[in-house]
């Protein structure tokens, strides 16, 4: 049953169009030129980059990588784009707190006092003009129109809450016709998904996805969820189980998608007892053909869940432990290029520990290098590192607001 909860209208800020588009980054001379140290500087219109560190969040100018705000926060926070090219959702102990990066304006960033309350806030999904927040502690899903973050007058936007059944680490997505997909599980484990129409009626379900985790929506609103033995594909009202070639364990946990491509790239692990978090293969799911294939990467090309992003040409960009961003063509199933960016690095001890991460906005990738407290902007059309900056803190998670 869907329960609608009305709240005050959204933030008293105005969304601004694509001012100083990311393409402006390409006008910076090629080569790695360090920006100024992390002292707050005058804000400029354009993209903004949010960086979490222990006890705080930096907001950087997305073109120069200069620090324009240093905001106090909790010891460990996760960052997710809200989907409106301006705001970032910060996972805090009380819920999802709204960070206004002020991207696209000359305004100062602000970690607002607006919080979407959630017991153990987890995944943030953006699709079809909606932002979907999942609370692991209750399995409740909170949904709002993404654009409402920037059109209200000082409060949270109107939301819809869909009550969960049993608490678990899960995720939900809402399709453009109102179809609602959510994971199923409890404290003992997770095993599948359930699909409801806009009226709340169950139209499809599956319990054939042990350890279900992550979600990605590809072209034609084909939705993929990862399993410990493959993946589930929802398309056109039906759920299809895609078996991994490795059984009983061939885990895909995160889906990296482009809404203009039917091909999904997933992280992939075949050894449940492997030490560390580095992975050396990817899954490629063709949502039109309903197939799952595993591609082994060359020796030395390894990554974690933070190290894959989709970008120009619907390609996948992998920030590898060898220090290069490797370009993966999912249609060909092979690497087609590599751009040296950072020094080689090793697996984190715990997944929360700082290690390189990559996010993409337009043709620009932002890559963190925690070992040297640096961040780099990479033009993915040329492979050039167009600007780098040394921070006064160790970067952990990263999100971009394109402005």
Secondary structure as UniProt FT lines:
FT   STRAND          2..5
FT   TURN            19..20
FT   HELIX           22..27
FT   STRAND          34..35
FT   STRAND          48..53
FT   TURN            54..55
FT   STRAND          56..61
FT   TURN            62..64
FT   STRAND          67..72
FT   STRAND          78..81
FT   STRAND          87..92
FT   TURN            93..94
FT   STRAND          95..100
FT   TURN            103..104
FT   STRAND          110..117
FT   TURN            119..120
FT   STRAND          121..127
FT   TURN            128..129
FT   STRAND          130..135
FT   TURN            136..138
FT   STRAND          141..145
FT   HELIX           146..150
FT   STRAND          159..162
FT   STRAND          172..174
FT   TURN            176..177
FT   STRAND          180..186
FT   TURN            187..188
FT   STRAND          189..196
FT   TURN            198..199
FT   STRAND          202..206
FT   TURN            210..211
FT   STRAND          213..217
FT   HELIX           219..221
FT   STRAND          223..227
FT   STRAND          229..235
FT   TURN            236..237
FT   STRAND          238..243
FT   STRAND          250..251
FT   STRAND          255..256
FT   TURN            259..260
FT   STRAND          263..269
FT   TURN            272..273
FT   STRAND          281..286
FT   TURN            287..290
FT   STRAND          291..296
FT   TURN            299..300
FT   TURN            305..306
FT   STRAND          308..310
FT   HELIX           312..314
FT   STRAND          316..319
FT   TURN            321..322
FT   STRAND          324..329
FT   TURN            330..333
FT   STRAND          334..340
FT   TURN            351..352
FT   STRAND          358..361
FT   TURN            362..363
FT   STRAND          364..369
FT   HELIX           370..372
FT   STRAND          374..379
FT   TURN            380..382
FT   STRAND          385..390
FT   STRAND          398..401
//
